[in-house]
């Protein structure tokens, strides 16, 4: 809602709060659901501008054996976005097109 109405500061604040909630769920299970939650954390951190935190989470996830297939493509895409300080909104289909 904040993004849609141009409330950038509030959107970042909301994402930071969401990241805190996700971080309390750590360590994430090495299951599809656990790794998906960890990938959401990477996205939330990136969108909140917490790029170093997002990069660290992303790197850690890429090192996990369960990070394969579409999840791996998403994480590699996130890493590229973080590297160029891109805090925009993307869909899974966006990363599949560039992978």
C-alpha positions in Angstrom: 0.0 0.0 0.0 2.8 2.4 0.9 4.5 1.8 -2.5 1.2 2.4 -4.4 0.6 5.7 -2.7 4.2 7.0 -2.9 5.0 6.7 0.8 8.6 5.5 0.4 9.8 6.1 4.0 6.9 4.2 5.4 7.4 1.4 2.9 11.1 1.1 4.0 10.0 1.1 7.6 7.4 -1.6 7.0 10.0 -3.8 5.3 12.5 -3.3 8.0 9.9 -4.4 10.6 9.1 -7.4 8.4 12.8 -8.3 8.1 13.0 -8.3 11.9 10.2 -10.8 12.1 11.7 -13.0 9.5 15.1 -12.8 11.3 13.5 -14.1 14.5 12.5 -17.3 12.5 16.2 -18.2 11.8 17.7 -20.6 11.3 15.5 -21.5 8.4 14.9 -25.2 7.8 16.7 -26.8 4.8 13.3 -27.5 3.2 11.5 -25.9 0.3 9.4 -23.9 2.7 12.3 -22.8 4.9 14.5 -21.8 2.0 11.6 -19.9 0.4 11.2 -18.0 3.6 14.9 -17.2 3.6 14.6 -16.0 0.0 11.8 -13.7 1.0 14.0 -12.3 3.7 16.6 -11.5 1.1 14.0 -9.6 -1.0 12.7 -7.7 2.0 16.2 -6.7 3.1 17.0 -5.5 -0.4 13.8 -3.6 -0.8 14.4 -2.0 2.6 17.8 -0.8 1.5 19.7 -3.1 3.9 21.9 -4.2 1.0 24.8 -5.6 3.0 22.4 -7.7 5.1 20.6 -8.9 2.0 23.9 -9.8 0.3 25.1 -11.8 3.3 21.8 -13.7 3.5 21.8 -14.3 -0.2 25.4 -15.6 -0.2 24.6 -17.9 2.7 21.6 -19.3 0.9 23.4 -19.9 -2.3 25.8 -22.0 -0.3 23.1 -24.3 0.9 22.6 -27.6 -0.9 18.8 -27.2 -1.2 19.2 -23.9 -3.1 18.6 -25.3 -6.6 16.4 -24.7 -9.6 14.1 -21.7 -9.6 15.2 -20.7 -6.0 18.8 -20.5 -7.2 17.8 -18.4 -10.2 15.9 -16.1 -7.9 18.9 -15.8 -5.5 21.3 -15.0 -8.3 18.9 -12.4 -9.6 18.7 -10.9 -6.1 22.5 -10.8 -5.9 22.7 -8.8 -9.2 20.0 -6.4 -8.0 21.8 -5.9 -4.7 25.1 -5.3 -6.5 23.6 -2.4 -8.5 21.6 -1.0 -5.5 18.3 -1.8 -7.2 15.5 -1.7 -4.6 12.7 -2.1 -7.1 9.8 -4.6 -7.2 10.2 -7.7 -9.4 8.4 -10.9 -10.1 9.8 -14.4 -10.2 9.2 -14.3 -14.0 11.7 -11.4 -14.2 14.5 -13.5 -12.9 13.7 -16.4 -15.1 13.8 -14.3 -18.2 17.4 -13.1 -17.4 18.8 -16.3 -16.0 
